[in-house]
Amino acid sequence: MVENVLAGAVFGLGLFLLIRALFPPRPGLVARLLALDSVREGDDAHRLRLISPDEEVSAFRREVGVRLAQFYASRGWEVRSTRADLALLGRSFEGYLATKVLLAVSGLLAFPILAAWLVLMEWGVPLQVPLWAALLVALVFFFLPDLQIRRDAAVRRRDFRHAVGAFLDLVAMNLAGGRGVPEALLMAVSVGDGANASNWAMARIREALANARIIGITPWQALGRLGDEINVDELRDLSAALGLVADDGAKVRASLTARAATMRRRELAEVEGQAGERSQSMLVAQLLLCAGFVIFLSFPAAMKMLGS
């Protein structure tokens, strides 16, 4: 009975997908409003991203990802937090969607493998067990990229905030040397390349400032848009401050120095908090170890007393 129901469900799903492929749906209200806004703006600058993904995506994955991205756009699913994490990690949104779907499909392949294994072993287990196991594996595989991206993005965002503090100090030093705000921003990010936290973050800022000339916006506006793309509040605050006082270098230097000091104090407080949490975890582990050792020592005597 269950096999018939599942077979009917799979057939109905395949027929539904075939009809949707032959007769695509009309764009939703959100998609139409976005298209109207793009026409009203008169250019495509708002759709251009300041930093491009570093990930190399195959043609098949790109095609699958583009179709899924169009489906998301037609439904109005923006997933801004996920896009910000992907931009920070240098990965494309299309590749992310294709990875989720392909991993889920590969999880479904566990069903024929498990079914063939049960048939060969002749254990008499019904087919519902490997079917539900395959569905569970597919569900886990589908959400696995989200967990990985959130974990990696949290680490990179913390490193990026640390680099922004150093960037503020460098900008203040360049302003003290007599440079203007745009020149100071460009000179501050020219600190070399590398794989450590400061250099890759500086490379992201340098790429955003370089693309700002192509798009036709000011460097501080580029910093604000970069903060929106990767969800870093410090860049948005810096953009607002530079936009207000771009013509007054002294106030800019004082503001940047104060912001850098505030960020360093905040980072120090976070490090101290993490150290305190780890100390508490170590204390709990030591207490559990001592309790286990006491039980190990007292167990023979207790068993002897109860036995007598």
Short mmCIF file of the C-alpha atoms (twelve columns), coordinates in Angstrom:
data_MODEL
# 
_entry.id   MODEL 
# 
loop_
_atom_site.group_PDB 
_atom_site.id 
_atom_site.type_symbol 
_atom_site.label_atom_id 
_atom_site.label_alt_id 
_atom_site.label_comp_id 
_atom_site.label_asym_id 
_atom_site.label_seq_id 
_atom_site.Cartn_x 
_atom_site.Cartn_y 
_atom_site.Cartn_z 
_atom_site.pdbx_PDB_model_num 
ATOM 1   C CA . MET A 1   0.000  0.000   0.000   1 
ATOM 2   C CA . VAL A 2   2.764  2.424   0.916   1 
ATOM 3   C CA . GLU A 3   4.690  1.630   -2.281  1 
ATOM 4   C CA . ASN A 4   1.621  2.436   -4.384  1 
ATOM 5   C CA . VAL A 5   1.087  5.738   -2.616  1 
ATOM 6   C CA . LEU A 6   4.735  6.717   -3.043  1 
ATOM 7   C CA . ALA A 7   4.731  5.686   -6.689  1 
ATOM 8   C CA . GLY A 8   1.632  7.818   -7.280  1 
ATOM 9   C CA . ALA A 9   3.235  10.753  -5.466  1 
ATOM 10  C CA . VAL A 10  6.399  10.500  -7.559  1 
ATOM 11  C CA . PHE A 11  4.376  10.241  -10.764 1 
ATOM 12  C CA . GLY A 12  2.268  13.240  -9.792  1 
ATOM 13  C CA . LEU A 13  5.350  15.266  -8.945  1 
ATOM 14  C CA . GLY A 14  6.962  14.395  -12.277 1 
ATOM 15  C CA . LEU A 15  3.775  15.334  -14.146 1 
ATOM 16  C CA . PHE A 16  3.573  18.613  -12.232 1 
ATOM 17  C CA . LEU A 17  7.194  19.487  -13.064 1 
ATOM 18  C CA . LEU A 18  6.620  18.605  -16.721 1 
ATOM 19  C CA . ILE A 19  3.601  20.908  -16.916 1 
ATOM 20  C CA . ARG A 20  5.518  23.720  -15.189 1 
ATOM 21  C CA . ALA A 21  8.397  23.293  -17.650 1 
ATOM 22  C CA . LEU A 22  6.077  23.393  -20.674 1 
ATOM 23  C CA . PHE A 23  3.915  26.219  -19.339 1 
ATOM 24  C CA . PRO A 24  6.074  28.451  -17.111 1 
ATOM 25  C CA . PRO A 25  4.217  30.632  -14.603 1 
ATOM 26  C CA . ARG A 26  3.764  34.341  -15.036 1 
ATOM 27  C CA . PRO A 27  6.117  36.582  -13.034 1 
ATOM 28  C CA . GLY A 28  4.863  37.384  -9.578  1 
ATOM 29  C CA . LEU A 29  4.045  40.816  -8.194  1 
ATOM 30  C CA . VAL A 30  7.433  41.175  -6.494  1 
ATOM 31  C CA . ALA A 31  9.303  40.392  -9.728  1 
ATOM 32  C CA . ARG A 32  7.199  42.930  -11.634 1 
ATOM 33  C CA . LEU A 33  7.854  45.621  -9.014  1 
ATOM 34  C CA . LEU A 34  11.593 44.957  -9.137  1 
ATOM 35  C CA . ALA A 35  11.552 45.239  -12.937 1 
ATOM 36  C CA . LEU A 36  9.591  48.496  -12.650 1 
ATOM 37  C CA . ASP A 37  12.136 49.885  -10.193 1 
ATOM 38  C CA . SER A 38  15.001 48.970  -12.512 1 
ATOM 39  C CA . VAL A 39  13.339 50.811  -15.384 1 
ATOM 40  C CA . ARG A 40  12.640 53.810  -13.157 1 
ATOM 41  C CA . GLU A 41  16.283 53.983  -12.071 1 
ATOM 42  C CA . GLY A 42  17.369 54.097  -15.706 1 
ATOM 43  C CA . ASP A 43  20.505 51.970  -15.166 1 
ATOM 44  C CA . ASP A 44  21.598 48.628  -13.779 1 
ATOM 45  C CA . ALA A 45  23.993 49.989  -11.188 1 
ATOM 46  C CA . HIS A 46  21.937 48.695  -8.280  1 
ATOM 47  C CA . ARG A 47  22.200 45.169  -9.645  1 
ATOM 48  C CA . LEU A 48  25.961 45.282  -10.061 1 
ATOM 49  C CA . ARG A 49  27.868 43.783  -7.159  1 
ATOM 50  C CA . LEU A 50  31.055 45.412  -5.968  1 
ATOM 51  C CA . ILE A 51  32.840 42.114  -5.350  1 
ATOM 52  C CA . SER A 52  32.709 39.138  -7.673  1 
ATOM 53  C CA . PRO A 53  32.720 35.523  -6.437  1 
ATOM 54  C CA . ASP A 54  35.983 33.619  -6.443  1 
ATOM 55  C CA . GLU A 55  34.331 30.224  -6.857  1 
ATOM 56  C CA . GLU A 56  34.718 28.337  -10.128 1 
ATOM 57  C CA . VAL A 57  31.377 26.784  -11.104 1 
ATOM 58  C CA . SER A 58  30.969 24.195  -13.845 1 
ATOM 59  C CA . ALA A 59  28.603 24.795  -16.730 1 
ATOM 60  C CA . PHE A 60  26.078 22.232  -15.507 1 
ATOM 61  C CA . ARG A 61  25.996 23.640  -11.973 1 
ATOM 62  C CA . ARG A 62  25.751 27.169  -13.348 1 
ATOM 63  C CA . GLU A 63  22.776 26.232  -15.514 1 
ATOM 64  C CA . VAL A 64  20.999 24.548  -12.616 1 
ATOM 65  C CA . GLY A 65  21.815 27.444  -10.309 1 
ATOM 66  C CA . VAL A 66  20.581 30.071  -12.776 1 
ATOM 67  C CA . ARG A 67  17.236 28.299  -13.123 1 
ATOM 68  C CA . LEU A 68  16.882 28.021  -9.362  1 
ATOM 69  C CA . ALA A 69  17.865 31.672  -8.916  1 
ATOM 70  C CA . GLN A 70  15.189 32.678  -11.425 1 
ATOM 71  C CA . PHE A 71  12.679 30.606  -9.487  1 
ATOM 72  C CA . TYR A 72  13.690 32.390  -6.261  1 
ATOM 73  C CA . ALA A 73  13.418 35.777  -7.964  1 
ATOM 74  C CA . SER A 74  9.965  35.017  -9.376  1 
ATOM 75  C CA . ARG A 75  8.763  34.107  -5.875  1 
ATOM 76  C CA . GLY A 76  10.368 37.138  -4.261  1 
ATOM 77  C CA . TRP A 77  12.676 35.086  -2.028  1 
ATOM 78  C CA . GLU A 78  15.609 37.409  -1.427  1 
ATOM 79  C CA . VAL A 79  17.469 35.415  1.295   1 
ATOM 80  C CA . ARG A 80  19.609 38.457  2.066   1 
ATOM 81  C CA . SER A 81  21.505 36.892  4.961   1 
ATOM 82  C CA . THR A 82  22.523 33.929  2.832   1 
ATOM 83  C CA . ARG A 83  23.593 36.199  -0.033  1 
ATOM 84  C CA . ALA A 84  25.663 38.277  2.393   1 
ATOM 85  C CA . ASP A 85  27.393 35.175  3.739   1 
ATOM 86  C CA . LEU A 86  28.106 33.930  0.225   1 
ATOM 87  C CA . ALA A 87  29.503 37.302  -0.843  1 
ATOM 88  C CA . LEU A 88  31.765 37.329  2.194   1 
ATOM 89  C CA . LEU A 89  33.007 33.820  1.397   1 
ATOM 90  C CA . GLY A 90  33.499 34.616  -2.292  1 
ATOM 91  C CA . ARG A 91  30.907 32.092  -3.475  1 
ATOM 92  C CA . SER A 92  28.128 32.560  -5.990  1 
ATOM 93  C CA . PHE A 93  24.442 32.300  -5.172  1 
ATOM 94  C CA . GLU A 94  23.786 30.118  -8.212  1 
ATOM 95  C CA . GLY A 95  26.497 27.644  -7.210  1 
ATOM 96  C CA . TYR A 96  25.085 27.519  -3.694  1 
ATOM 97  C CA . LEU A 97  21.577 26.661  -4.921  1 
ATOM 98  C CA . ALA A 98  22.898 24.053  -7.327  1 
ATOM 99  C CA . THR A 99  24.959 22.461  -4.548  1 
ATOM 100 C CA . LYS A 100 21.914 22.187  -2.271  1 
ATOM 101 C CA . VAL A 101 19.778 20.523  -4.929  1 
ATOM 102 C CA . LEU A 102 22.492 18.184  -6.204  1 
ATOM 103 C CA . LEU A 103 23.361 17.081  -2.689  1 
ATOM 104 C CA . ALA A 104 19.698 16.343  -1.986  1 
ATOM 105 C CA . VAL A 105 19.448 14.303  -5.195  1 
ATOM 106 C CA . SER A 106 22.608 12.396  -4.290  1 
ATOM 107 C CA . GLY A 107 21.075 11.644  -0.886  1 
ATOM 108 C CA . LEU A 108 18.091 10.054  -2.618  1 
ATOM 109 C CA . LEU A 109 20.498 7.660   -4.350  1 
ATOM 110 C CA . ALA A 110 20.934 5.973   -0.976  1 
ATOM 111 C CA . PHE A 111 17.540 4.306   -1.429  1 
ATOM 112 C CA . PRO A 112 18.442 1.901   -4.278  1 
ATOM 113 C CA . ILE A 113 21.799 1.178   -2.634  1 
ATOM 114 C CA . LEU A 114 20.222 0.315   0.713   1 
ATOM 115 C CA . ALA A 115 17.402 -1.624  -0.966  1 
ATOM 116 C CA . ALA A 116 19.865 -3.697  -2.997  1 
ATOM 117 C CA . TRP A 117 21.945 -4.347  0.120   1 
ATOM 118 C CA . LEU A 118 18.897 -5.575  2.071   1 
ATOM 119 C CA . VAL A 119 17.858 -7.826  -0.806  1 
ATOM 120 C CA . LEU A 120 21.341 -9.331  -1.051  1 
ATOM 121 C CA . MET A 121 21.603 -9.897  2.694   1 
ATOM 122 C CA . GLU A 122 18.048 -11.364 2.826   1 
ATOM 123 C CA . TRP A 123 17.269 -9.749  6.145   1 
ATOM 124 C CA . GLY A 124 13.571 -9.366  5.398   1 
ATOM 125 C CA . VAL A 125 13.488 -5.643  6.171   1 
ATOM 126 C CA . PRO A 126 10.620 -3.819  4.404   1 
ATOM 127 C CA . LEU A 127 11.449 -1.252  1.739   1 
ATOM 128 C CA . GLN A 128 9.931  1.549   3.799   1 
ATOM 129 C CA . VAL A 129 13.034 1.572   6.022   1 
ATOM 130 C CA . PRO A 130 15.590 2.387   3.279   1 
ATOM 131 C CA . LEU A 131 13.088 4.780   1.674   1 
ATOM 132 C CA . TRP A 132 12.676 6.879   4.807   1 
ATOM 133 C CA . ALA A 133 16.404 6.627   5.443   1 
ATOM 134 C CA . ALA A 134 17.103 8.011   1.957   1 
ATOM 135 C CA . LEU A 135 14.611 10.841  2.485   1 
ATOM 136 C CA . LEU A 136 16.272 11.689  5.795   1 
ATOM 137 C CA . VAL A 137 19.720 11.676  4.186   1 
ATOM 138 C CA . ALA A 138 18.456 13.894  1.346   1 
ATOM 139 C CA . LEU A 139 16.971 16.343  3.870   1 
ATOM 140 C CA . VAL A 140 20.230 16.493  5.830   1 
ATOM 141 C CA . PHE A 141 22.250 16.972  2.641   1 
ATOM 142 C CA . PHE A 142 19.907 19.765  1.523   1 
ATOM 143 C CA . PHE A 143 20.477 21.834  4.687   1 
ATOM 144 C CA . LEU A 144 24.147 20.919  5.123   1 
ATOM 145 C CA . PRO A 145 25.463 23.793  2.929   1 
ATOM 146 C CA . ASP A 146 23.492 26.306  5.018   1 
ATOM 147 C CA . LEU A 147 25.139 25.150  8.234   1 
ATOM 148 C CA . GLN A 148 28.584 25.192  6.673   1 
ATOM 149 C CA . ILE A 149 28.119 28.654  5.148   1 
ATOM 150 C CA . ARG A 150 26.840 30.160  8.393   1 
ATOM 151 C CA . ARG A 151 29.736 28.713  10.366  1 
ATOM 152 C CA . ASP A 152 32.406 29.841  7.899   1 
ATOM 153 C CA . ALA A 153 30.789 33.263  7.406   1 
ATOM 154 C CA . ALA A 154 30.696 33.900  11.163  1 
ATOM 155 C CA . VAL A 155 34.439 33.283  11.389  1 
ATOM 156 C CA . ARG A 156 35.209 35.405  8.336   1 
ATOM 157 C CA . ARG A 157 32.959 38.239  9.464   1 
ATOM 158 C CA . ARG A 158 34.785 38.381  12.788  1 
ATOM 159 C CA . ASP A 159 38.130 38.496  10.962  1 
ATOM 160 C CA . PHE A 160 36.769 41.142  8.608   1 
ATOM 161 C CA . ARG A 161 35.771 43.375  11.530  1 
ATOM 162 C CA . HIS A 162 39.289 43.008  12.889  1 
ATOM 163 C CA . ALA A 163 40.676 44.103  9.512   1 
ATOM 164 C CA . VAL A 164 38.288 47.066  9.388   1 
ATOM 165 C CA . GLY A 165 39.790 48.344  12.636  1 
ATOM 166 C CA . ALA A 166 43.265 48.268  11.095  1 
ATOM 167 C CA . PHE A 167 41.837 49.877  7.942   1 
ATOM 168 C CA . LEU A 168 40.506 52.783  9.988   1 
ATOM 169 C CA . ASP A 169 43.913 53.364  11.559  1 
ATOM 170 C CA . LEU A 170 45.573 53.330  8.137   1 
ATOM 171 C CA . VAL A 171 43.057 55.802  6.743   1 
ATOM 172 C CA . ALA A 172 43.621 58.117  9.710   1 
ATOM 173 C CA . MET A 173 47.391 57.925  9.189   1 
ATOM 174 C CA . ASN A 174 47.039 58.783  5.500   1 
ATOM 175 C CA . LEU A 175 44.751 61.691  6.308   1 
ATOM 176 C CA . ALA A 176 47.309 62.952  8.801   1 
ATOM 177 C CA . GLY A 177 49.866 62.863  5.975   1 
ATOM 178 C CA . GLY A 178 47.863 65.421  3.993   1 
ATOM 179 C CA . ARG A 179 45.947 63.163  1.591   1 
ATOM 180 C CA . GLY A 180 42.300 63.604  0.788   1 
ATOM 181 C CA . VAL A 181 39.624 61.129  1.757   1 
ATOM 182 C CA . PRO A 182 39.498 59.215  -1.588  1 
ATOM 183 C CA . GLU A 183 43.298 59.015  -1.811  1 
ATOM 184 C CA . ALA A 184 43.556 57.978  1.832   1 
ATOM 185 C CA . LEU A 185 41.059 55.162  1.309   1 
ATOM 186 C CA . LEU A 186 42.912 53.852  -1.743  1 
ATOM 187 C CA . MET A 187 46.313 54.048  -0.049  1 
ATOM 188 C CA . ALA A 188 45.012 52.322  3.087   1 
ATOM 189 C CA . VAL A 189 44.016 49.185  1.201   1 
ATOM 190 C CA . SER A 190 47.341 48.953  -0.648  1 
ATOM 191 C CA . VAL A 191 48.933 46.776  2.003   1 
ATOM 192 C CA . GLY A 192 49.745 43.713  -0.087  1 
ATOM 193 C CA . ASP A 193 48.124 40.376  -0.764  1 
ATOM 194 C CA . GLY A 194 48.011 37.179  1.192   1 
ATOM 195 C CA . ALA A 195 45.826 34.555  2.805   1 
ATOM 196 C CA . ASN A 196 45.653 35.925  6.346   1 
ATOM 197 C CA . ALA A 197 42.661 37.737  7.776   1 
ATOM 198 C CA . SER A 198 43.857 41.297  7.160   1 
ATOM 199 C CA . ASN A 199 45.033 40.837  3.569   1 
ATOM 200 C CA . TRP A 200 42.009 39.014  2.179   1 
ATOM 201 C CA . ALA A 201 39.706 41.544  3.831   1 
ATOM 202 C CA . MET A 202 41.769 44.402  2.434   1 
ATOM 203 C CA . ALA A 203 41.544 42.751  -0.974  1 
ATOM 204 C CA . ARG A 204 37.740 42.759  -0.696  1 
ATOM 205 C CA . ILE A 205 37.733 46.463  0.200   1 
ATOM 206 C CA . ARG A 206 40.246 47.237  -2.561  1 
ATOM 207 C CA . GLU A 207 38.076 45.453  -5.119  1 
ATOM 208 C CA . ALA A 208 35.010 47.389  -3.981  1 
ATOM 209 C CA . LEU A 209 36.828 50.730  -4.216  1 
ATOM 210 C CA . ALA A 210 38.180 49.864  -7.668  1 
ATOM 211 C CA . ASN A 211 34.725 48.859  -8.936  1 
ATOM 212 C CA . ALA A 212 33.255 52.065  -7.521  1 
ATOM 213 C CA . ARG A 213 34.918 53.981  -10.356 1 
ATOM 214 C CA . ILE A 214 33.279 51.723  -12.919 1 
ATOM 215 C CA . ILE A 215 29.838 52.009  -11.354 1 
ATOM 216 C CA . GLY A 216 30.198 55.733  -10.853 1 
ATOM 217 C CA . ILE A 217 29.839 56.145  -7.089  1 
ATOM 218 C CA . THR A 218 32.060 57.682  -4.436  1 
ATOM 219 C CA . PRO A 219 34.477 55.532  -2.403  1 
ATOM 220 C CA . TRP A 220 32.486 55.976  0.818   1 
ATOM 221 C CA . GLN A 221 29.307 54.970  -0.981  1 
ATOM 222 C CA . ALA A 222 31.162 51.874  -2.175  1 
ATOM 223 C CA . LEU A 223 32.085 51.062  1.421   1 
ATOM 224 C CA . GLY A 224 28.443 51.364  2.424   1 
ATOM 225 C CA . ARG A 225 27.299 49.105  -0.384  1 
ATOM 226 C CA . LEU A 226 30.013 46.617  0.478   1 
ATOM 227 C CA . GLY A 227 28.752 46.635  4.062   1 
ATOM 228 C CA . ASP A 228 25.261 45.902  2.764   1 
ATOM 229 C CA . GLU A 229 26.509 43.076  0.547   1 
ATOM 230 C CA . ILE A 230 28.482 41.277  3.261   1 
ATOM 231 C CA . ASN A 231 26.390 42.467  6.239   1 
ATOM 232 C CA . VAL A 232 29.118 44.317  8.150   1 
ATOM 233 C CA . ASP A 233 27.709 47.218  10.170  1 
ATOM 234 C CA . GLU A 234 31.106 48.855  10.679  1 
ATOM 235 C CA . LEU A 235 31.447 49.556  6.957   1 
ATOM 236 C CA . ARG A 236 27.973 51.073  6.814   1 
ATOM 237 C CA . ASP A 237 28.770 53.333  9.765   1 
ATOM 238 C CA . LEU A 238 32.075 54.327  8.178   1 
ATOM 239 C CA . SER A 239 30.318 55.169  4.917   1 
ATOM 240 C CA . ALA A 240 27.789 57.356  6.710   1 
ATOM 241 C CA . ALA A 241 30.522 59.173  8.643   1 
ATOM 242 C CA . LEU A 242 32.667 59.808  5.567   1 
ATOM 243 C CA . GLY A 243 29.646 60.950  3.597   1 
ATOM 244 C CA . LEU A 244 28.817 63.580  6.210   1 
ATOM 245 C CA . VAL A 245 32.286 65.000  6.814   1 
ATOM 246 C CA . ALA A 246 34.203 64.210  3.629   1 
ATOM 247 C CA . ASP A 247 35.331 67.826  3.323   1 
ATOM 248 C CA . ASP A 248 36.700 68.164  6.876   1 
ATOM 249 C CA . GLY A 249 39.828 66.067  7.278   1 
ATOM 250 C CA . ALA A 250 40.453 66.867  10.953  1 
ATOM 251 C CA . LYS A 251 37.056 65.660  12.063  1 
ATOM 252 C CA . VAL A 252 37.410 62.599  9.882   1 
ATOM 253 C CA . ARG A 253 40.708 61.697  11.526  1 
ATOM 254 C CA . ALA A 254 39.288 62.111  15.022  1 
ATOM 255 C CA . SER A 255 36.207 60.089  14.135  1 
ATOM 256 C CA . LEU A 256 38.197 57.270  12.536  1 
ATOM 257 C CA . THR A 257 40.599 57.059  15.469  1 
ATOM 258 C CA . ALA A 258 37.715 56.893  17.938  1 
ATOM 259 C CA . ARG A 259 35.937 54.226  15.878  1 
ATOM 260 C CA . ALA A 260 39.097 52.114  15.639  1 
ATOM 261 C CA . ALA A 261 39.615 52.324  19.409  1 
ATOM 262 C CA . THR A 262 35.981 51.356  20.000  1 
ATOM 263 C CA . MET A 263 36.289 48.350  17.694  1 
ATOM 264 C CA . ARG A 264 39.454 47.193  19.445  1 
ATOM 265 C CA . ARG A 265 37.780 47.432  22.840  1 
ATOM 266 C CA . ARG A 266 34.797 45.495  21.520  1 
ATOM 267 C CA . GLU A 267 37.035 42.792  20.070  1 
ATOM 268 C CA . LEU A 268 38.943 42.575  23.348  1 
ATOM 269 C CA . ALA A 269 35.669 42.182  25.243  1 
ATOM 270 C CA . GLU A 270 34.560 39.427  22.862  1 
ATOM 271 C CA . VAL A 271 37.880 37.608  23.262  1 
ATOM 272 C CA . GLU A 272 37.654 37.859  27.046  1 
ATOM 273 C CA . GLY A 273 34.083 36.562  26.928  1 
ATOM 274 C CA . GLN A 274 35.093 33.599  24.784  1 
ATOM 275 C CA . ALA A 275 38.006 32.873  27.120  1 
ATOM 276 C CA . GLY A 276 35.612 32.940  30.090  1 
ATOM 277 C CA . GLU A 277 33.226 30.530  28.352  1 
ATOM 278 C CA . ARG A 278 36.074 28.138  27.588  1 
ATOM 279 C CA . SER A 279 37.301 28.352  31.177  1 
ATOM 280 C CA . GLN A 280 33.827 27.450  32.422  1 
ATOM 281 C CA . SER A 281 33.701 24.535  29.981  1 
ATOM 282 C CA . MET A 282 37.070 23.289  31.202  1 
ATOM 283 C CA . LEU A 283 35.886 23.604  34.816  1 
ATOM 284 C CA . VAL A 284 32.772 21.546  34.095  1 
ATOM 285 C CA . ALA A 285 34.887 18.909  32.319  1 
ATOM 286 C CA . GLN A 286 37.266 18.720  35.285  1 
ATOM 287 C CA . LEU A 287 34.360 18.350  37.710  1 
ATOM 288 C CA . LEU A 288 32.875 15.543  35.626  1 
ATOM 289 C CA . LEU A 289 36.276 13.849  35.476  1 
ATOM 290 C CA . CYS A 290 36.673 14.097  39.265  1 
ATOM 291 C CA . ALA A 291 33.150 12.754  39.801  1 
ATOM 292 C CA . GLY A 292 33.869 9.804   37.517  1 
ATOM 293 C CA . PHE A 293 37.123 9.090   39.331  1 
ATOM 294 C CA . VAL A 294 35.363 9.161   42.716  1 
ATOM 295 C CA . ILE A 295 32.705 6.770   41.436  1 
ATOM 296 C CA . PHE A 296 35.433 4.505   40.053  1 
ATOM 297 C CA . LEU A 297 37.154 4.389   43.440  1 
ATOM 298 C CA . SER A 298 34.021 3.972   45.534  1 
ATOM 299 C CA . PHE A 299 32.200 1.466   43.309  1 
ATOM 300 C CA . PRO A 300 34.090 -1.705  44.450  1 
ATOM 301 C CA . ALA A 301 33.669 -0.827  48.126  1 
ATOM 302 C CA . ALA A 302 29.975 -0.066  47.655  1 
ATOM 303 C CA . MET A 303 29.374 -3.337  45.784  1 
ATOM 304 C CA . LYS A 304 31.245 -5.263  48.521  1 
ATOM 305 C CA . MET A 305 29.158 -3.670  51.244  1 
ATOM 306 C CA . LEU A 306 25.904 -4.350  49.399  1 
ATOM 307 C CA . GLY A 307 26.957 -7.898  48.649  1 
ATOM 308 C CA . SER A 308 27.767 -8.641  52.263  1 
# 
